Amino acid sequence: MTCRSTLPSGQIVFDPRGERHVNPFQLASRLPLLKNCRLGVLDNSKWNASRLLRHVVKQLEHEISPIAIRHYTKPSFSRLAPETLLDQIAEETDAVVTAIGD
């Protein structure tokens, strides 16, 4: 917790949100076109994620005609995707779709 303020009575009020430290990173460059790409679909393993992604993929199939669609699933929605999974996705796909299906 971080100190928010001190009241006139001397009591300290804390901000329960705490501090966030974010390392800056560079976004991947955009593809000029998605048409005929190798599309990756990353399911974060939340309850409705696969249902939502199925509908998104169905729409994208008509719009961009991917040459291949690869499906991946994170082991847990509450944790970062393992580096090995991210490396595999980067190697096997040109673009990736992911979503939170709450």
N, C-alpha and C positions, 0 to 999 in steps of 0.2 A: 504494500500500500504506500501511497505517496501522501505527504502532508498537504492537506487542502488549505486549511486556514486555522487561525487561533481565535477563539471567541473572546470577548472582553472579560469573561470570567476565568480565562486561562485554559479552558478546555480546548483540546486540539481535535479538529474535525478531519477525518481521513477520507480520501477518495478511494472507494473500494475497487475501482477499475484497475488500479495498479499502473505500471509503466509498460510500454511496449517498445521493444528494440527491434527495428526492422533493418535488415541489410539490403542496401540498394541492389537491384539487378536489372539487366537489360532484357527487354522483351525480344522474342524471336522475330525475325523479319517476316513480313507478310508475303504470302504467295501472290503472284500477279493474278492468277485464276485458280479456283478450286476445281474446275472441270477436269475430269479424268485424273484426279489425285488418288493417292492411297490414303484412305480415311481411317483414322483410329477413333475408337469409341471407348472412353474410360468411365466405367461404372464405379462410383465411390462406395458402393455396397450399402447405401441407405435403402430403406424399405421400398420406396417408389422410384428410385433412380433408374432401374432397368426399364420400367414401364414408360417413363418419360423419354428416355433415350431411344427406345424402339420407335416412338412416334417421330422424334426428331430425325432419326436415320431414314425412316420411310419418306419423309418430306425431302431430305437432302438427296436421296437416290433419284428423285424426279428432277431436282433442280441442278445438281452438279454432276450426275452420272459418274460416281467414283469408280476407278478400275478395280479397286479392292477395298473391302471393309474388314478391319481387324478389331475384335472386341477384347477388352482388358478389364480386369476387376481389381480394385485396391483390396488388400486383406481386411482393412478396417477403415470406416469412414472417419474415425476420430484421430487417425494418425496420418502422417505424410506418406505418400507413396514411396516404396523402397527405391533406392537409386537404381537397382538392377532393372526394375520394372520401367522406370523412366528412360533408362538407356535403351531398353528393348523397343519401347514405343518410338523413341527418336530414330532408331535404326530402321524400323519397319514401316513408318508412316510419313506422310507429307504434312498432314494436318490432323488435329485431334479435337473431338467434341467431348465435353464433360458437363455435368450438371448436378445440382443438388435437388433431389426429388422429394423434399419434405411436403 
